[in-house]
Amino acid sequence: MSEPGRGGATFDRHLVLDQLGGWRGMVDASLPTIAFIVANSVGGLTVGIWAALASAVLVFLLRLLRRESLQQAVSGLFAVAVAVAIAAYSGQARDFFVLGIVRNAGIALVLLASIPFRRPLVGVIAEFLAPSHLGAMSTHRLPSLRDRARRDPAATAVPVEGGATVPVAAGDRVPDPEPERHWRDDPRMLRAYGWLTVLWAGVFLLRAVVQGFFYLRDEVELLATSSLVLGLPLTAAELVVTLWVVARLHRHRSEAQPPAA
């Protein structure tokens, strides 16, 4: 963790949630696929390719106008460009979905592989975004340390590990305190994050298997439909489950913390 006030390109995990785009970003990501499906069924592959590219560029421009994450906008546009390039090269509409099938299978394997190493990836990401030792989600909300720093601009020192203090200038973000016990040393948290990782891996694997089946049968309409049905709706459902479990884990850890001396 870098010292407050020190310059440099320091990655700030408190800004990660702002970079994700939320529900609107998820909907935006589905628009190029919808455009491709509709245009391909009406005018053929070439029309579908141009419709997907046009919608991807439109989403990119809208994100820029809304001043949302440029990285997310670029990655979305790049993914669509690769998908349409594969379809254009092969001349088959089904190949528009090859990248998604391979990506889903790859993510599922990475998630499952993280479990035997006692580093379930969902837990790593959740603890990175909202550390449970802060109790950030114990009340089903994510309090912003950035907002907390703004409300208390006069704060000049904060406690850190070992009982020392670090000076914090007005407007700087207060660093997180170090946990007294790592979340991987808590059997309940490790087990819960492991099952959440299995859940997410199962969803990605389900997408890869179902879409792969329709791909091999060259069922473009069913392939496109499964891509949408197993996309945003299923992601929303597993996200709700994940947030509920993480909130309970945060309460569990908050209750287990020893009282302050």
N, C-alpha and C positions, 0 to 999 in steps of 0.2 A: 504494500500500500504506500503510495507516495505521500510525502508530507504536504499538508495544506499550504496553499499559496505558492508551491513550487511549480514552475512552468514545465512545458513539455507535453508530448502527445500521450497522456495518460488515459487509458480506457476507463470510462466511468459507468459502472453497471447501473447506477441510479437513473441513467438516461435510456437504458435498454427498453423499458416498457414504452417510452415515448416514441421509440424508433420502430416498434412493431406494427403500428398502423391500426390496431384494434379490429373490430368487426368490419369497418369500412374497408380496411386493407384486404381482408379476406374476401369480401364481395368483389372488390376490384380485381383480385387475382383470378376470379372465376369468369370474368367478362370475356377475355379472349377465347376461352374454350367454348363458351356459349355462342359467340359470334362465329367461330369456326364450324360448329355443329349445324347451326341454322343455314349459314351461307353454303356450306358443302352440300347439304341436302337439297338446296334450291338451285344452285348454279354450278355445282361441281367443285373439284379440288382446288382449281386455280382461284375461283371466287372465295372459297373458304380460307385459303392462305392469305389473300389480301385483306379479307375481313378480320382475321385474327391479328394480323400486323397492325391494321388501322386502329382496332380497339386497344391493342397494347400501347400504341403510341399515344392514344387519347388518354388512357389511364396514367401514363407517364407524365403527360402535360398537366393533368388534373392534380396529381400529387405534387408537382412542382408549384402549381398555383396555390395549393393548400399548405405549402411549406412543410410537407411531410418528408420522411426519410428519403434522401436521394439514393442511398444504398439499396433500399427496398425497391424503389422505382427502377433503378438500373438492372437489378437482378431479375425482376419480373419481366422486363423488356427482353433481357438476354435469354431467359428461359423460353419465351415465346418464339424468339428469333431462331433458336436452335431447333425447336419442335417443328416449325414450318420449313426450315432448311432440310431436315431429315425427310419430311413428307414430300417436299418438292423434288428432292434428289431421287427418291424411290418411286415417286409417282403414285403412291398409295395413301389414301386418307388415314388408314389405321396407324401409319407410322408417325402421325402427329402426336400419338400418345406413348411412343416408345420411351422417351425421356422420363415421363412420369412413372412408368412401370419400373424402369431400372432404378430410379431414385427411391421409390417406395421400398423396393426390395433391399436396396443398400442401407437405407435408414433403419429398417427392421433388423438387419443383421448387426449393425453397429449398436443399437439399443440392447439387443439380447447379449451381445458380447461384453457389454459393460457390467453385467450382473455378476458373473463369476469373479470379477476383480474387486468386488465390494465397492463399486463406484457406479451404482445405477444412474444412468444418464439423466433421467427425470429429476432425481434428487440433486445431482450436481447443478443442473440448470435452476431448479427451484431455490436452492440455497444460495445460488449466485444472485438471483434477482431479488429474493426476499428472505434473508437469513432468519432461520427459526429462532435463534437465540435472542433476536431482537423482538420476537413476538409480533412481527409486522402484520401477520394475518390472523392473529388470535381473536380479533373482533370482526373478521370477514372484510377487512379493508387493508389497503396498502398505504400507510402514512408516508409522506415524502420527507426524507431528511433534508432535501433541498428547500422545501417550504418551511421546515422547522428552522433552518439557518436564516431564511429571510425574515422570519418573525422575531428572531433574536440576533440582530446584526451587531449588538454590542458584545457578544460573547467573545472572550479573548483567550480562553484556555479550555481544553477538554481533556478528560482523563483517558489514558491509554493503558495498554498492558503493563503491569509492573508497578502501577500506582503513579507513574509520571504523568505530566500534562504536556500537551502540545499547543502552542499558540495558534489561534485561528483568527485571521483578519476578517473584518466585516465583509459579508458577501461570500466568503468561502464556505464550502460544505463541511459539516462536522463528520470526521471519520467514524466508521462503525467500531464499537468496542469488540475486542477479541472474545470469542466464546470460551466459557470455562470448560465445556465438553463438546468435542466435535460430534456432529450429527451422526457420523458413521460409527461412533462408539455407543450409540443408543440403539439397542436391538429392535425396538419398536419402529423407530424412524427408518432404519435400514431396511427392515422387512416391508414396510409400507411403500417406500420409494421403489423397492424392487418390484412389487406387484404393479405399481403405477407404470414402471418402465415396461413390464410385460404387456400391460394394457395397450400402451402406445405402439409397442412393437407389433402386437397382434393386429391392430388397426391398419398399420402400414403394410403388413404382410397380407392381410385380407384384400386390400386394394390391389396389391401386386398380383395376387393369385386370380382374383375375379377378372381384372382387366387383362391379364395375360391369357386367360381362357378365351375371352371374347376376341382378343387379338389374333390368337392362333386360328380361330374359326372365321376370321375376317368379318365379324359382325360389328361394323363401324357404329351403327346407331346404338346398339347395346353397350358397346365400349364407351361411347360418349356419355350415355345416360349413367352408367355405373361410375364414371369419372366424377360426375356432378353429385350423384346421390351419396357416394362414399367420400365425398370431399367435404364441403362446408357443413352439412348437417351432422355428419359423424364427428367431425372435428369439434363442433360446438358441444356435442353431448359428452365427449371424453374430456373436454376442457372443463365443463361444469363438474364432472366427477373429480377431476384432478384438483381443482380449486377447493372443493369441499373437503377432500382428504387432507390437503396441505393445511387448510385452516384448522382442522382438528389436530394435526401434528404440531402446529404452532402453539395451540392452547396446551397440549400435552407438555411441550417443552417449557412453556412459560410457567406452568404449575409445578414443574419439577425443579425449576431454578431455586437455589437456596436463597433465603431472605437476605437482603442487604444488611451488612453489619452497621 
